[in-house]
Amino acid sequence: MEDVLDVYELPYNPMRPVVCMDEKPYQLLGEARKPLPMRPGSDLKTDSEYVRNGTCSIFAFVEPLAGNHHCEAKGQRTAVDWAHQIAHLSDVMYPNAEKIILVLDNLNTHAPSSLYKAFAPEEARRIVRRLEIHYTPKHGSWLNMAEIELNVMTRQCLSRRIESIETLGKQLDAWEKDRNKTKDCISWQFTARDSRLKLKSLYPLVRTETGYARI
């Protein structure tokens, strides 16, 4: 936990951007009946019945201090899918960065080894060398600022029925462009110093001259 919180206290450096990444499952839903359109004095009316069109996964990246955003919907979330997203992060989003400081959770596909499943060893190693990876602790995904990004995405873009991954992709593209245009940043306030007070019960006991205590 303190490792991730120390990363969040780093000053802004465009050559060493701090980027948070997460992914979200999404269910594609179609309309069983055509909605009744809006008219003066009446909202759009949709039927409670819907059609299930399968699921997909949404990958999201956010650079909290600079307001850079990227998201993409994929039909699945395999190691290869993740690897291609990381290649995009490296070569499209930050091609000139000295090092990309990446914060993400411990999902089994979120590992440098996934890059070797998608690319030749030389290419995989090139991408890995551009990354400095910091994992959130188990049951500590709240430390990942990409979860904030996904919550905003859900409220602003996903809180309705979207029937196909093609339509979802277009909606996410429009949302991403708007977020990048306005440079929406995240102001993180919780520090390692705060954690030692507010979460002191999570710290181990240390033996002192008078017994055991949390320092």
Buried (B, 14 or more C-beta within 10 A) or exposed (E): BEEBBEBBEEEEEEEBBBBBBBBBEBEBBEEEEEEEEEEEEEEEEBEEEBEEBEEBBBBBBBBBBBBBBBBBBBEEBBBBBBBBBBBBBBEEBBEEBEBBBBBBBEBEBBBBEBBBBBBEEEEBBBBBEBBEBBBBBEEBBEBBBBBBBBEBBEEEBBEEBBBBBEBBBEBBEEBBEEBBEEEBBBEBEBEBEEBBEEEEEEEEEEEEEEEEEEE
